[in-house]
Structure formats: C-alpha cells, structure tokens
Amino acid sequence: MVSRKKVDDVLVAVDAANVSQREWDFLTTLRLSDVNEITIAQALLERRKAFEDTRQTIDSLTLLANCRL
C-alpha cells in the first residue's frame, strides 16, 4: 500500500486538497498493494468531481502519469 504522505504529495502538487481521513480509511480497507500514488490520487479526484471542479488537476495527474511511463 502506498503511504498517505505520498498520495498527499501528489494531490498538493496539482493544487488539490489532502486526503481526508474518511478517504484514507476507505483506501486502507481496499488493500491496494500494486497501485501507485498517482493512480490513487486520480481516482480520488474523479470521485470528488461532483463536489468541486477538478478537471484541471485530473489533466495534470494524467500528464504526470504519462511522463512516468
């Protein structure tokens, strides 16, 4: 499982809010061992989309993920 700090670092890099405790509790129940922090951050932002405009940050994360490949 990726650390919460790594996911927070990615979210802060794209000017998004840190992982909430409720989001983190849910992620730990999933036990995602082979998923990287960028994918987790992107999934969180897509989930948050209904509450705030995250289109630009999702695009930034997609770019970042493509650069790492």
C-alpha positions as CSV (number, residue, x, y, z in Angstrom):
1,M,0.0,0.0,0.0
2,V,1.2,3.5,-0.9
3,S,1.7,5.8,2.1
4,R,-0.7,8.6,2.8
5,K,2.1,11.1,2.6
6,K,2.9,10.1,-1.0
7,V,-0.7,10.5,-2.0
8,D,-0.9,13.8,-0.3
9,D,2.3,15.0,-2.0
10,V,0.7,14.2,-5.4
11,L,-2.5,15.9,-4.6
12,V,-0.7,19.0,-3.3
13,A,1.5,19.1,-6.5
14,V,-1.7,19.5,-8.5
15,D,-3.2,22.1,-6.1
16,A,-5.8,19.7,-4.6
17,A,-6.8,19.1,-1.0
18,N,-5.1,16.4,1.0
19,V,-6.6,13.0,1.5
20,S,-9.4,13.2,4.1
21,Q,-9.4,10.7,7.0
22,R,-12.6,9.1,5.6
23,E,-11.0,8.7,2.1
24,W,-7.9,7.2,3.7
25,D,-9.9,4.8,5.9
26,F,-11.7,3.6,2.8
27,L,-8.5,3.2,0.8
28,T,-6.9,1.1,3.6
29,T,-9.8,-1.3,3.6
30,L,-9.2,-1.9,-0.2
31,R,-5.6,-3.0,0.5
32,L,-4.3,-1.8,-2.9
33,S,-0.8,-3.2,-2.9
34,D,0.1,-2.8,-6.5
35,V,-1.4,0.7,-7.2
36,N,0.8,3.7,-7.4
37,E,0.1,7.1,-5.7
38,I,-0.7,8.8,-9.0
39,T,-3.5,6.4,-9.8
40,I,-4.9,6.7,-6.3
41,A,-4.8,10.5,-6.4
42,Q,-6.5,10.5,-9.8
43,A,-9.3,8.2,-8.5
44,L,-9.8,10.4,-5.5
45,L,-10.1,13.5,-7.7
46,E,-12.5,11.8,-10.0
47,R,-14.7,10.8,-7.0
48,R,-14.5,14.4,-5.7
49,K,-15.6,15.8,-9.1
50,A,-19.2,16.0,-8.0
51,F,-18.3,18.4,-5.3
52,E,-15.7,20.6,-6.8
53,D,-14.1,21.4,-10.2
54,T,-11.1,19.1,-10.5
55,R,-10.9,18.9,-14.3
56,Q,-7.6,20.7,-14.5
57,T,-6.0,18.7,-11.7
58,I,-7.1,15.4,-13.3
59,D,-5.5,16.5,-16.5
60,S,-2.3,17.4,-14.6
61,L,-2.2,13.9,-13.0
62,T,-2.8,12.2,-16.4
63,L,0.2,14.2,-17.8
64,L,2.3,13.3,-14.7
65,A,1.4,9.6,-15.0
66,N,2.2,9.6,-18.7
67,C,5.6,11.1,-18.1
68,R,6.5,8.4,-15.6
69,L,5.8,5.6,-18.1
